[in-house]
Amino acid sequence: MADLQDHPYAAPSAIGELDDTPDGAAEAPTPAEVDIERARVLLAAQLVVDGHNTLAQELDRTHWHDLQHGSALLDTDIPRIRAGGVGAQFWSLHVPPGPAAVQDTLDRIDAVRTLIASCPEALRLALTAADMVQARDCGRIASLLGPVSGAALGDSLATLRAYHALGVRSVSIAGTHWTADRAGLTPFGEEAVREMNRLGVLVDLSGASEPTMDRVLDVSKAPVILSHSAAHALTPHSANVPDDVLRRLHANAGVCMVSFAPDQVARHAGQPATLWDVADHVERVREVAGPECVGLSGSYGMATDAPHTIGLEDASCYPNLIAELLHRDWSEADIAALTWGNAARVVREAAEAAQPA
């Protein structure tokens, strides 16, 4: 694999060190600089929906003031979210499994809603696709609650309905005892999926077993999401999705939001994960599932010293990836679908498939 410094998007200022530009003449922009600027222009017009921000797990240790004005301790804050062209994000509400999971989830929902209310000039709670558009058009970052861990339902559809009433719009089914590796879903699991459909809550398949994914796709009448997965064919990680499921995702009209997590996308043994690896995963999902079924998931919300993918170290780095896709001849229409269109559509269609109580 080429050294990162040799890649045009890694260090554009170093390109052309040996040029013969006459003294006093303006230097022509490099191809990398042109693509970066074009990426920023595209993102300004069609912002990113980030499928999985884990910042809620850090709220107990982070001052909200730092998030508004910049935090050196984290890989995400409001200035970097804006610099990255992010216009909406799903706030992951995962908590550890156990007897306190329901209470811990309620506490986390309350903390995120309080944070959103405390930053009215930057954040806005979004319950629908229309809310996402309105927040974006007002210069706010649309904030969608979820995924909640399925284990935090406490085997209760009433708890699911309560989460929905509090604004939760996505539930992860991985790691629950009602997802069986061989059968896929227990009878309660099937009822839970049907109730999510009825409420307009997205079913999140990230991290589930392949039989579970298959059974959910059999049962669900609404599009599903994978909030933070990449292509298993390229990187055999347990949270990644096999090609067979991606093909079924096309028929379901769901969306796989490609994770930037280094352990999910690294393609070369002994080599760190890079933005080219992420671009490879994005292209694989697009190739197998279709251009209408791929999105992005930075999985930001960690400490700055945690492992990160090179070139995508924090939430300001989305233009780097878009520039790489432009370099690979992606059309502006496909990039617009990748960044905003597909995720907004699946939120809208899940709500349209819901039934009144």
Secondary structure by P-SEA (a helix, b strand, c coil): ccccccccccccccccccccccccccccccaaaaaaaaaaaaaaabbbbccccccccccccccccccccccccccccaaaaaaacccbbbbbbccccccaaaaaaaaaaaaaaaaaaaccccbbbbccaaaaaaaaaacccbbbbcccccccccccaaaaaaaaaacccbbbccccccccccccccaaaaaaaaaaaaacbbbbcccccaaaaaaaaacccbbbbcccccccccccccccccaaaaaaaaaacbbbbcccccccccccccccccaaaaaaaaaaaaaacccccbbbbccccccccccccccccccccaaaaaaaaaaacccaaaaaaaccaaaaaaaaaaaaacccc
